[in-house]
Amino acid sequence: MPVCRGLHFSDLIRQPKAKLNLRLEMASVSRLSPGLQGTAWFLNPIDWPILLLANQPKNRCYPCWPKLGPIKYRAEQVKNVPTQIRVYALCDLDEIPIYVGQSKDGIRNRVRRHLTSARSDVIANRQLDVWEVAFVWAWPAETIEMLDPLESHFFHLFNAKNVLMNGSVPEPVQLDVRIPNLVRTQLMTDEEISARKAPERRLPRQAAQFGQLLDHILNIKDSQELHHSLTAHYQRLSSSYEKFIQSD
């Protein structure tokens, strides 16, 4: 941002506000250049931050990255999801798996379709709320034949701890292949995750999702798979309710 480059903070605040349309607000910045530490300030309405370095001579200001909203940030982070054939898990704000799937043509596009509700059955059937999806776990498969055993293994492993949202339940199989190393991608900033985990935000969202899925079952489609998902939502809703009550 040219107005910031090479200027001292004291020089900025001496400028007429009408000329710069300047209003300074403190804000947190999670993406700083290596070695830079200081307080971030935003120039509104431009929404480009400058970095005030208190330990630098005369509090020199430096341009910083633009602040990305949750949707744009997620779109950028999805680019880090691998493209190979893999088994994957979508994880919630607590990094607990809530859905397990596979893709024979690379999981990046599959995950992107889930997150944008494009041709995703679990979204169309109200089984999954993308607002909760904060992490993607992925395990590469050397061959297509490895996908079904790996998917079954991870589904039953995670479903035994917390009921998953999957529309179909794979048959249990004996896993006779080596489990690949996990590749982890975070789709939200730590600050966004913390804000969404607040009971007063999370509970209404989960209650609405439970109601939408129940309405879908009663009026559009009824199946054992959707009942499985409804059980998962009920358990999550009950947990959030307890946290909400205890937070008073």
Secondary structure, DSSP 4 states (H G I P E B T S, - for coil): -TTTTT-BHHHHHHS-HHHHT--EEEE--S---TT---EEEEETTTTEEEEE-TTSGGGBEEE-PPPPPHHHHHHHHHTTS--SSEEEEEE-TTS-EEEEEEETT-HHHHHHHHHTTSS-HHHHTT---GGG--EEEEEE-SSGGGHHHHHHHHHHHHHTTS----SS-PPP----SPPPPPEEEE-S-HHHHHHHTSHHHHHHHHHHHHHHHHHHHHHT---HHHHHHHHHHHHHHHHHHHHHHHT-
